[in-house]
Amino acid sequence: MGNCCSGQTVDNVGDIRTLDHMSLSKRMTASQLALLIKVQANIRGFLTRKRIRSMQYNSGMGGFQVGEDGQIVEDYDN
């Protein structure tokens, strides 16, 4: 194999660097980190709900309105 992947000729400019505990604590406080985790969870939940909703529409299950009694309200004006 040789020195093709581990040598100095490999471009590593876009590599992701992981932060250990010390370097992470220097960049963010605990409350900032908790806020970041909450924002990421909300975004992931939104994307998941969006994906599920699109799958439901594609399978013919979406687009229904549910009334207060839990029954599907049929809207024929569409």
Biopython code that builds the backbone (N, CA, C, O; Angstrom):
import numpy as np
from Bio.PDB.StructureBuilder import StructureBuilder

atoms = [
    (1, "MET", "N", (0.823, -1.175, 0.000)),
    (1, "MET", "CA", (0.000, 0.000, 0.000)),
    (1, "MET", "C", (0.873, 1.247, 0.000)),
    (1, "MET", "O", (0.700, 2.132, -0.838)),
    (2, "GLY", "N", (1.764, 1.313, 0.894)),
    (2, "GLY", "CA", (2.683, 2.431, 0.866)),
    (2, "GLY", "C", (2.206, 3.628, 1.655)),
    (2, "GLY", "O", (1.489, 3.507, 2.648)),
    (3, "ASN", "N", (2.622, 4.775, 1.187)),
    (3, "ASN", "CA", (2.435, 6.012, 1.917)),
    (3, "ASN", "C", (1.348, 6.879, 1.287)),
    (3, "ASN", "O", (1.378, 8.100, 1.435)),
    (4, "CYS", "N", (0.394, 6.275, 0.591)),
    (4, "CYS", "CA", (-0.568, 7.083, -0.159)),
    (4, "CYS", "C", (-1.592, 7.774, 0.725)),
    (4, "CYS", "O", (-1.976, 8.906, 0.428)),
    (5, "CYS", "N", (-2.048, 7.146, 1.794)),
    (5, "CYS", "CA", (-3.107, 7.722, 2.615)),
    (5, "CYS", "C", (-2.607, 8.342, 3.909)),
    (5, "CYS", "O", (-3.315, 9.144, 4.518)),
    (6, "SER", "N", (-1.430, 7.995, 4.332)),
    (6, "SER", "CA", (-0.967, 8.499, 5.616)),
    (6, "SER", "C", (0.143, 9.526, 5.477)),
    (6, "SER", "O", (0.682, 10.004, 6.475)),
    (7, "GLY", "N", (0.472, 9.854, 4.284)),
    (7, "GLY", "CA", (1.575, 10.785, 4.084)),
    (7, "GLY", "C", (1.144, 12.231, 4.131)),
    (7, "GLY", "O", (-0.014, 12.542, 4.410)),
    (8, "GLN", "N", (2.077, 13.103, 3.857)),
    (8, "GLN", "CA", (1.820, 14.537, 3.878)),
    (8, "GLN", "C", (1.094, 15.012, 2.626)),
    (8, "GLN", "O", (0.731, 16.185, 2.536)),
    (9, "THR", "N", (0.879, 14.131, 1.669)),
    (9, "THR", "CA", (0.231, 14.540, 0.421)),
    (9, "THR", "C", (-1.282, 14.535, 0.522)),
    (9, "THR", "O", (-1.956, 15.002, -0.397)),
    (10, "VAL", "N", (-1.848, 14.010, 1.632)),
    (10, "VAL", "CA", (-3.288, 13.920, 1.792)),
    (10, "VAL", "C", (-3.821, 15.269, 2.274)),
    (10, "VAL", "O", (-3.298, 15.850, 3.225)),
    (11, "ASP", "N", (-4.861, 15.756, 1.612)),
    (11, "ASP", "CA", (-5.476, 17.028, 1.990)),
    (11, "ASP", "C", (-6.433, 16.787, 3.153)),
    (11, "ASP", "O", (-7.397, 16.034, 3.011)),
    (12, "ASN", "N", (-6.186, 17.400, 4.275)),
    (12, "ASN", "CA", (-7.041, 17.220, 5.451)),
    (12, "ASN", "C", (-7.618, 18.547, 5.920)),
    (12, "ASN", "O", (-7.835, 18.738, 7.116)),
    (13, "VAL", "N", (-7.866, 19.456, 5.004)),
    (13, "VAL", "CA", (-8.366, 20.777, 5.362)),
    (13, "VAL", "C", (-9.801, 20.698, 5.863)),
    (13, "VAL", "O", (-10.136, 21.388, 6.826)),
    (14, "GLY", "N", (-10.662, 19.888, 5.254)),
    (14, "GLY", "CA", (-12.065, 19.830, 5.627)),
    (14, "GLY", "C", (-12.403, 18.783, 6.661)),
    (14, "GLY", "O", (-13.582, 18.505, 6.881)),
    (15, "ASP", "N", (-11.416, 18.194, 7.303)),
    (15, "ASP", "CA", (-11.681, 17.147, 8.283)),
    (15, "ASP", "C", (-12.366, 17.716, 9.521)),
    (15, "ASP", "O", (-12.121, 18.858, 9.908)),
    (16, "ILE", "N", (-13.217, 16.918, 10.129)),
    (16, "ILE", "CA", (-13.914, 17.305, 11.345)),
    (16, "ILE", "C", (-13.027, 16.977, 12.537)),
    (16, "ILE", "O", (-12.522, 15.863, 12.670)),
    (17, "ARG", "N", (-12.850, 17.964, 13.394)),
    (17, "ARG", "CA", (-12.038, 17.743, 14.588)),
    (17, "ARG", "C", (-12.971, 17.593, 15.781)),
    (17, "ARG", "O", (-13.853, 18.425, 15.992)),
    (18, "THR", "N", (-12.779, 16.549, 16.549)),
    (18, "THR", "CA", (-13.577, 16.371, 17.757)),
    (18, "THR", "C", (-12.893, 17.118, 18.894)),
    (18, "THR", "O", (-11.667, 17.206, 18.963)),
    (19, "LEU", "N", (-13.718, 17.648, 19.776)),
    (19, "LEU", "CA", (-13.182, 18.410, 20.901)),
    (19, "LEU", "C", (-13.250, 17.574, 22.163)),
    (19, "LEU", "O", (-14.273, 16.951, 22.446)),
    (20, "ASP", "N", (-12.178, 17.559, 22.913)),
    (20, "ASP", "CA", (-12.215, 16.858, 24.185)),
    (20, "ASP", "C", (-12.866, 17.763, 25.234)),
    (20, "ASP", "O", (-13.288, 18.876, 24.920)),
    (21, "HIS", "N", (-12.944, 17.295, 26.451)),
    (21, "HIS", "CA", (-13.652, 18.021, 27.503)),
    (21, "HIS", "C", (-13.026, 19.390, 27.776)),
    (21, "HIS", "O", (-13.745, 20.371, 27.963)),
    (22, "MET", "N", (-11.723, 19.462, 27.799)),
    (22, "MET", "CA", (-11.059, 20.723, 28.134)),
    (22, "MET", "C", (-11.262, 21.773, 27.041)),
    (22, "MET", "O", (-11.577, 22.924, 27.344)),
    (23, "SER", "N", (-11.089, 21.397, 25.799)),
    (23, "SER", "CA", (-11.248, 22.385, 24.733)),
    (23, "SER", "C", (-12.708, 22.764, 24.539)),
    (23, "SER", "O", (-13.003, 23.886, 24.128)),
    (24, "LEU", "N", (-13.636, 21.839, 24.830)),
    (24, "LEU", "CA", (-15.054, 22.159, 24.728)),
    (24, "LEU", "C", (-15.478, 23.104, 25.851)),
    (24, "LEU", "O", (-16.275, 24.014, 25.623)),
    (25, "SER", "N", (-14.957, 22.899, 27.052)),
    (25, "SER", "CA", (-15.326, 23.769, 28.169)),
    (25, "SER", "C", (-14.755, 25.167, 27.994)),
    (25, "SER", "O", (-15.292, 26.119, 28.560)),
    (26, "LYS", "N", (-13.691, 25.316, 27.233)),
    (26, "LYS", "CA", (-13.147, 26.641, 26.964)),
    (26, "LYS", "C", (-14.008, 27.396, 25.951)),
    (26, "LYS", "O", (-14.024, 28.627, 25.955)),
    (27, "ARG", "N", (-14.712, 26.683, 25.095)),
    (27, "ARG", "CA", (-15.497, 27.324, 24.045)),
    (27, "ARG", "C", (-16.944, 27.583, 24.455)),
    (27, "ARG", "O", (-17.520, 28.584, 24.027)),
    (28, "MET", "N", (-17.553, 26.719, 25.268)),
    (28, "MET", "CA", (-18.963, 26.832, 25.612)),
    (28, "MET", "C", (-19.172, 26.598, 27.093)),
    (28, "MET", "O", (-18.489, 25.784, 27.714)),
    (29, "THR", "N", (-20.135, 27.329, 27.651)),
    (29, "THR", "CA", (-20.520, 27.064, 29.029)),
    (29, "THR", "C", (-21.537, 25.924, 29.033)),
    (29, "THR", "O", (-21.994, 25.489, 27.977)),
    (30, "ALA", "N", (-21.881, 25.452, 30.207)),
    (30, "ALA", "CA", (-22.822, 24.334, 30.313)),
    (30, "ALA", "C", (-24.209, 24.739, 29.823)),
    (30, "ALA", "O", (-24.900, 23.947, 29.183)),
    (31, "SER", "N", (-24.616, 25.979, 30.127)),
    (31, "SER", "CA", (-25.943, 26.418, 29.673)),
    (31, "SER", "C", (-25.984, 26.591, 28.157)),
    (31, "SER", "O", (-27.007, 26.307, 27.534)),
    (32, "GLN", "N", (-24.892, 27.051, 27.559)),
    (32, "GLN", "CA", (-24.834, 27.162, 26.098)),
    (32, "GLN", "C", (-24.873, 25.789, 25.449)),
    (32, "GLN", "O", (-25.515, 25.604, 24.415)),
    (33, "LEU", "N", (-24.192, 24.831, 26.049)),
    (33, "LEU", "CA", (-24.190, 23.475, 25.516)),
    (33, "LEU", "C", (-25.573, 22.844, 25.625)),
    (33, "LEU", "O", (-26.015, 22.154, 24.707)),
    (34, "ALA", "N", (-26.263, 23.079, 26.752)),
    (34, "ALA", "CA", (-27.619, 22.556, 26.911)),
    (34, "ALA", "C", (-28.560, 23.189, 25.889)),
    (34, "ALA", "O", (-29.419, 22.504, 25.335)),
    (35, "LEU", "N", (-28.408, 24.482, 25.636)),
    (35, "LEU", "CA", (-29.232, 25.164, 24.648)),
    (35, "LEU", "C", (-28.964, 24.613, 23.252)),
    (35, "LEU", "O", (-29.896, 24.421, 22.471)),
    (36, "LEU", "N", (-27.705, 24.361, 22.935)),
    (36, "LEU", "CA", (-27.356, 23.798, 21.632)),
    (36, "LEU", "C", (-27.977, 22.418, 21.440)),
    (36, "LEU", "O", (-28.470, 22.107, 20.356)),
    (37, "ILE", "N", (-27.957, 21.595, 22.475)),
    (37, "ILE", "CA", (-28.550, 20.257, 22.395)),
    (37, "ILE", "C", (-30.053, 20.349, 22.191)),
    (37, "ILE", "O", (-30.619, 19.577, 21.417)),
    (38, "LYS", "N", (-30.716, 21.292, 22.881)),
    (38, "LYS", "CA", (-32.158, 21.470, 22.710)),
    (38, "LYS", "C", (-32.507, 21.923, 21.300)),
    (38, "LYS", "O", (-33.479, 21.446, 20.715)),
    (39, "VAL", "N", (-31.720, 22.841, 20.754)),
    (39, "VAL", "CA", (-31.965, 23.320, 19.388)),
    (39, "VAL", "C", (-31.772, 22.192, 18.385)),
    (39, "VAL", "O", (-32.572, 22.029, 17.465)),
    (40, "GLN", "N", (-30.711, 21.417, 18.564)),
    (40, "GLN", "CA", (-30.479, 20.286, 17.661)),
    (40, "GLN", "C", (-31.605, 19.271, 17.747)),
    (40, "GLN", "O", (-32.014, 18.726, 16.722)),
    (41, "ALA", "N", (-32.115, 19.005, 18.937)),
    (41, "ALA", "CA", (-33.219, 18.050, 19.104)),
    (41, "ALA", "C", (-34.479, 18.564, 18.423)),
    (41, "ALA", "O", (-35.198, 17.793, 17.788)),
    (42, "ASN", "N", (-34.754, 19.865, 18.551)),
    (42, "ASN", "CA", (-35.928, 20.430, 17.886)),
    (42, "ASN", "C", (-35.815, 20.357, 16.375)),
    (42, "ASN", "O", (-36.792, 20.051, 15.692)),
    (43, "ILE", "N", (-34.632, 20.635, 15.847)),
    (43, "ILE", "CA", (-34.435, 20.562, 14.395)),
    (43, "ILE", "C", (-34.574, 19.125, 13.908)),
    (43, "ILE", "O", (-35.207, 18.881, 12.881)),
    (44, "ARG", "N", (-33.992, 18.174, 14.630)),
    (44, "ARG", "CA", (-34.117, 16.768, 14.235)),
    (44, "ARG", "C", (-35.570, 16.308, 14.298)),
    (44, "ARG", "O", (-36.019, 15.562, 13.427)),
    (45, "GLY", "N", (-36.312, 16.746, 15.319)),
    (45, "GLY", "CA", (-37.724, 16.402, 15.419)),
    (45, "GLY", "C", (-38.520, 16.988, 14.277)),
    (45, "GLY", "O", (-39.388, 16.318, 13.716)),
    (46, "PHE", "N", (-38.232, 18.252, 13.918)),
    (46, "PHE", "CA", (-38.923, 18.882, 12.791)),
    (46, "PHE", "C", (-38.658, 18.128, 11.504)),
    (46, "PHE", "O", (-39.585, 17.862, 10.738)),
    (47, "LEU", "N", (-37.403, 17.780, 11.257)),
    (47, "LEU", "CA", (-37.063, 17.060, 10.020)),
    (47, "LEU", "C", (-37.709, 15.678, 9.993)),
    (47, "LEU", "O", (-38.140, 15.219, 8.935)),
    (48, "THR", "N", (-37.779, 15.016, 11.134)),
    (48, "THR", "CA", (-38.413, 13.699, 11.195)),
    (48, "THR", "C", (-39.910, 13.803, 10.943)),
    (48, "THR", "O", (-40.472, 13.011, 10.186)),
    (49, "ARG", "N", (-40.565, 14.792, 11.585)),
    (49, "ARG", "CA", (-41.997, 14.985, 11.341)),
    (49, "ARG", "C", (-42.274, 15.341, 9.889)),
    (49, "ARG", "O", (-43.267, 14.897, 9.312)),
    (50, "LYS", "N", (-41.404, 16.134, 9.306)),
    (50, "LYS", "CA", (-41.560, 16.501, 7.892)),
    (50, "LYS", "C", (-41.428, 15.276, 6.991)),
    (50, "LYS", "O", (-42.193, 15.112, 6.041)),
    (51, "ARG", "N", (-40.452, 14.414, 7.294)),
    (51, "ARG", "CA", (-40.245, 13.201, 6.505)),
    (51, "ARG", "C", (-41.438, 12.254, 6.642)),
    (51, "ARG", "O", (-41.889, 11.675, 5.653)),
    (52, "ILE", "N", (-41.950, 12.096, 7.866)),
    (52, "ILE", "CA", (-43.103, 11.218, 8.086)),
    (52, "ILE", "C", (-44.335, 11.769, 7.391)),
    (52, "ILE", "O", (-45.100, 11.015, 6.790)),
    (53, "ARG", "N", (-44.535, 13.093, 7.469)),
    (53, "ARG", "CA", (-45.677, 13.719, 6.824)),
    (53, "ARG", "C", (-45.620, 13.533, 5.300)),
    (53, "ARG", "O", (-46.645, 13.270, 4.670)),
    (54, "SER", "N", (-44.436, 13.668, 4.716)),
    (54, "SER", "CA", (-44.326, 13.474, 3.265)),
    (54, "SER", "C", (-44.562, 12.016, 2.881)),
    (54, "SER", "O", (-45.136, 11.741, 1.827)),
    (55, "MET", "N", (-44.124, 11.075, 3.731)),
    (55, "MET", "CA", (-44.401, 9.665, 3.442)),
    (55, "MET", "C", (-45.890, 9.380, 3.542)),
    (55, "MET", "O", (-46.419, 8.592, 2.758)),
    (56, "GLN", "N", (-46.578, 10.009, 4.497)),
    (56, "GLN", "CA", (-48.021, 9.808, 4.633)),
    (56, "GLN", "C", (-48.765, 10.371, 3.434)),
    (56, "GLN", "O", (-49.703, 9.743, 2.942)),
    (57, "TYR", "N", (-48.367, 11.538, 2.956)),
    (57, "TYR", "CA", (-49.012, 12.116, 1.778)),
    (57, "TYR", "C", (-48.775, 11.250, 0.551)),
    (57, "TYR", "O", (-49.678, 11.062, -0.264)),
    (58, "ASN", "N", (-47.566, 10.724, 0.416)),
    (58, "ASN", "CA", (-47.244, 9.901, -0.748)),
    (58, "ASN", "C", (-47.993, 8.580, -0.734)),
    (58, "ASN", "O", (-48.265, 8.011, -1.791)),
    (59, "SER", "N", (-48.331, 8.084, 0.458)),
    (59, "SER", "CA", (-49.044, 6.812, 0.529)),
    (59, "SER", "C", (-50.563, 6.997, 0.543)),
    (59, "SER", "O", (-51.304, 6.015, 0.567)),
    (60, "GLY", "N", (-51.033, 8.254, 0.528)),
    (60, "GLY", "CA", (-52.458, 8.515, 0.513)),
    (60, "GLY", "C", (-53.083, 8.620, 1.879)),
    (60, "GLY", "O", (-54.308, 8.651, 1.991)),
    (61, "MET", "N", (-52.274, 8.675, 2.930)),
    (61, "MET", "CA", (-52.806, 8.726, 4.285)),
    (61, "MET", "C", (-52.893, 10.152, 4.828)),
    (61, "MET", "O", (-53.523, 10.372, 5.862)),
    (62, "GLY", "N", (-52.282, 11.115, 4.161)),
    (62, "GLY", "CA", (-52.215, 12.461, 4.703)),
    (62, "GLY", "C", (-53.328, 13.356, 4.207)),
    (62, "GLY", "O", (-54.119, 12.967, 3.347)),
    (63, "GLY", "N", (-53.386, 14.560, 4.754)),
    (63, "GLY", "CA", (-54.336, 15.559, 4.313)),
    (63, "GLY", "C", (-55.681, 15.510, 4.990)),
    (63, "GLY", "O", (-56.609, 16.181, 4.539)),
    (64, "PHE", "N", (-55.830, 14.746, 6.053)),
    (64, "PHE", "CA", (-57.103, 14.643, 6.744)),
    (64, "PHE", "C", (-57.150, 15.643, 7.892)),
    (64, "PHE", "O", (-56.134, 15.926, 8.527)),
    (65, "GLN", "N", (-58.326, 16.167, 8.146)),
    (65, "GLN", "CA", (-58.535, 17.013, 9.307)),
    (65, "GLN", "C", (-59.312, 16.208, 10.341)),
    (65, "GLN", "O", (-60.270, 15.507, 10.015)),
    (66, "VAL", "N", (-58.883, 16.321, 11.579)),
    (66, "VAL", "CA", (-59.522, 15.564, 12.648)),
    (66, "VAL", "C", (-60.334, 16.538, 13.490)),
    (66, "VAL", "O", (-59.819, 17.573, 13.915)),
    (67, "GLY", "N", (-61.588, 16.216, 13.732)),
    (67, "GLY", "CA", (-62.463, 17.045, 14.543)),
    (67, "GLY", "C", (-62.184, 16.885, 16.020)),
    (67, "GLY", "O", (-61.290, 16.140, 16.421)),
    (68, "GLU", "N", (-62.965, 17.597, 16.835)),
    (68, "GLU", "CA", (-62.767, 17.557, 18.281)),
    (68, "GLU", "C", (-63.108, 16.202, 18.874)),
    (68, "GLU", "O", (-62.568, 15.831, 19.916)),
    (69, "ASP", "N", (-63.994, 15.458, 18.229)),
    (69, "ASP", "CA", (-64.366, 14.141, 18.740)),
    (69, "ASP", "C", (-63.419, 13.039, 18.275)),
    (69, "ASP", "O", (-63.610, 11.873, 18.623)),
    (70, "GLY", "N", (-62.411, 13.391, 17.498)),
    (70, "GLY", "CA", (-61.437, 12.413, 17.030)),
    (70, "GLY", "C", (-61.780, 11.779, 15.705)),
    (70, "GLY", "O", (-61.021, 10.948, 15.207)),
    (71, "GLN", "N", (-62.904, 12.150, 15.120)),
    (71, "GLN", "CA", (-63.317, 11.603, 13.829)),
    (71, "GLN", "C", (-62.739, 12.441, 12.697)),
    (71, "GLN", "O", (-62.490, 13.635, 12.865)),
    (72, "ILE", "N", (-62.530, 11.821, 11.557)),
    (72, "ILE", "CA", (-62.007, 12.514, 10.393)),
    (72, "ILE", "C", (-63.110, 13.372, 9.786)),
    (72, "ILE", "O", (-64.206, 12.886, 9.507)),
    (73, "VAL", "N", (-62.810, 14.645, 9.584)),
    (73, "VAL", "CA", (-63.751, 15.573, 8.971)),
    (73, "VAL", "C", (-63.515, 15.544, 7.464)),
    (73, "VAL", "O", (-62.416, 15.847, 6.999)),
    (74, "GLU", "N", (-64.523, 15.188, 6.719)),
    (74, "GLU", "CA", (-64.366, 15.097, 5.279)),
    (74, "GLU", "C", (-64.663, 16.450, 4.664)),
    (74, "GLU", "O", (-65.728, 17.029, 4.877)),
    (75, "ASP", "N", (-63.703, 16.943, 3.899)),
    (75, "ASP", "CA", (-63.825, 18.245, 3.266)),
    (75, "ASP", "C", (-63.946, 18.006, 1.763)),
    (75, "ASP", "O", (-62.957, 17.688, 1.103)),
    (76, "TYR", "N", (-65.142, 18.157, 1.227)),
    (76, "TYR", "CA", (-65.382, 17.886, -0.184)),
    (76, "TYR", "C", (-65.175, 19.120, -1.052)),
    (76, "TYR", "O", (-65.324, 19.033, -2.271)),
    (77, "ASP", "N", (-64.838, 20.258, -0.471)),
    (77, "ASP", "CA", (-64.679, 21.496, -1.237)),
    (77, "ASP", "C", (-63.326, 21.598, -1.889)),
    (77, "ASP", "O", (-63.088, 22.554, -2.627)),
    (78, "ASN", "N", (-62.443, 20.683, -1.663)),
    (78, "ASN", "CA", (-61.103, 20.773, -2.215)),
    (78, "ASN", "C", (-61.147, 20.626, -3.696)),
    (78, "ASN", "O", (-60.107, 20.674, -4.352)),
]
sb = StructureBuilder()
sb.init_structure("model")
sb.init_model(0)
sb.init_chain("A")
sb.init_seg("    ")
for serial, (resi, resn, name, xyz) in enumerate(atoms, 1):
    if name == "N":
        sb.init_residue(resn, " ", resi, " ")
    sb.init_atom(name, np.array(xyz, "f"), 0.0, 1.0, " ", f" {name:<3s}", serial, name[0])
structure = sb.get_structure()
